[in-house]
Amino acid sequence: MDARLDYFGNPLAAKVLRHINSAGKVLSDSTLPHATQELVKIRASQINGCGFCTDMHTKDATHAGETVQRLHMVATWREATVFTDAERAALQLAEEGTRIADAAGGVSDEAWANAAKHYDEDQLAALISLIAVINAYNRINVINRQPAGGYQPGMFG
């Protein structure tokens, strides 16, 4: 499988990615727990069918010490007992925020209230923004058919 466009080598795309990456860095440096950030990125990427991002974030999570068991359970987090209540709330918000076109009314009040029980205002802002940013990355990679499997932790800086 080949990408439709050398997106990473295109000058205009590089400018776009610099801005998205800057937003990603702000989120990475936020107080939202790093493990939660990776779980959210993985779940959104699974929903969106983004192999490139799923590969990247499972490898980054593993590199950061995440367990294989938890990574295997992300897609079935509702039935899994390996996630904290806070992580479950973040995963619920990520799912509803990613599937907004599938749900009349968008993100439910229940999902928001659940997340607000576990995260302060800055962390909620980071969580909302993280969901938006990973969805942007997913759409770029899915539209471009960016091949998955070759990512190595740290290869983008």
Beta strands, then each sheet from edge to edge (+ up, - down):
end
